[in-house]
């Protein structure tokens, strides 16, 4: 069974890419084109029935950015289910708040790099 980029989620992935948050746009400028330690990242990649903000296949690493609505109880529950699903696939998931990306980008990039396996 296909886990990544299921066809029925294609239009939703495209919509999310075309309507990115300011933090997603900023972080993507540093992740795209293998700029971060030569690692390839994909933006708005689907994993199972979920769509993640950024995915590095080489590292099996998901990077999620959370806005204010992620503090809502229903959204928190959904995020927990989604995190459990992704972790059970053997994929590591790290989260940052949008504000962290906007005001502490250097720290966020270093935190992502720390998750890379040493090659």
JORALIN-V24407 format. One record per pair of residues at least 24 apart in sequence whose C-alpha atoms are under 6 Angstrom apart, sorted by sequence separation. I is the first residue (numbers start at 0). GAP is how many residues later the second one is. If there is no record, write none. Layout:
i | gap
I | GAP
I | GAP
//
This chain:
i | gap
60 | 30
62 | 30
64 | 30
12 | 31
59 | 31
60 | 31
61 | 31
62 | 31
63 | 31
64 | 31
65 | 31
66 | 31
60 | 32
62 | 32
64 | 32
65 | 32
64 | 33
4 | 41
3 | 42
3 | 43
2 | 44
2 | 45
22 | 75
22 | 78
22 | 79
//
